[in-house]
């Protein structure tokens, strides 16, 4: 995959294409980027010579390398924090500082992507994650107090904010620049499958390595994998379809892009409602993902079986793969993306309620698999809906602002539900999580009422 990206990515140049105004943006939904122009599509004698294919391969390579690096610790992260001497409340408070870092830095780092370039933002994010991961290992080795974990977690959050929105914005802009006429949902769906495979491999590997060595080794492995990811980005990633404004001053850029994020985010009614739902869906998703590790170990009855904890992440990854493959099929069952999203949020809340009553490992794993798969199906649909309503020049920042909304929910929800888990156990926290998740349903209905241009699901053969 990386080899093909290297060969064909070098020959991509915006000057190869001639511009033509278009009334709509295929793959993003009718209307697409407001006032956008799309280069005419060139016909190639062989599909492998198509620059759009090279961009997709590069995107998938970046997705795989970044996800496997990140996921190698996901299956043991909560256990790692508990092993360092933190209580449930403190462990999820440490995770809350991670999401707080994302809240604080989402917009400023989105400015970096929109003014210095998507590639620069990605490299800065990967480097920050590398350093902060090593700091995490140091905190674990000395059994640092909570304030130390708070600092390290905020830095990890900073690293992820450099990545959030930038890679997706780079893909969409580059595909538009090369005249891509296929479905963005199909690209996002394939990326989700690749991410699921990478997450499956990384989480299982991390759990097994932790069991045969100790809980610190997966973090050292993550540092090595992040180095590989940085090399791939340095070699293959180039900004296409977007010209970074390198002369903008930081203060003016923050004010300008923040205003754009509000204008094309919260003031953009279709986008606004999904953004307001994000704290309840994303915040709950973060808590459930990390709470599953100790919960499944409790059901299994062997606290040291870290491979079982990794199984939770692997199960989510497998469901993500299947969900990504089913996106196109499920899309044929609905005429609007918001219809699918409403059903997805409602079913997710129901399944969390069922999880709260699960009393054995097998039942819990089945429920978790269903919950993860439903979320995986909804992800690409939501991405396509949002991208179709956001102009290119502000896409990275608005998408980062959307992530900020989800992270803001996690800042409050994680320590709150962690406290519930300390008082009444993980099943009690899952029951409360189901109630919180259901708050997002009215916002999805409000998004549907806007009749957004990107809401209808196009019926056309996949191309590109």
Secondary structure, 3 states (H helix, E strand, C coil): CHHHHHHHHCCCCHHHCCEEECCCECCCECCCCCCCEEECCCCCCCHHHCHHHHHHHHHHHHHHHHHHHHHCCCCCHHHHHHHCCCCHHHHHHHHHHHHHHHHHHHHHHHHHHHHCCHHHHHHHHHHHHHHHHHHHHHHHHCCCCHHHHHHHHHHHHHHHHHHCCHHHHHHHHHHHHCCCCCCHHHHHHHHHHHHHHHHHHHHHHHHHHHHHCCCCHHHHHHHHHHHHHHHHHHHHCCCCCCCCCCCCCHHHHHHHHHHHHHHHHHCCHHHHHHHHHHHHHHHHHHHHHHHHHHHHHHHHCCCCCHHHHHHHHHHHHHHHHHHHHHHHHHHCCCCEHHHHHHHHHHHHHHHHHHHHCCCCHHHHHHHHHHHHHHHHHHHHHHHHHHHCCCCHHHHHHHHHHHHHHHHHHHHHHHHHHHHHHHHHHHHHHHHHHHHHHHCHHHHHHHHHHCCCCCCECCCCCCCC
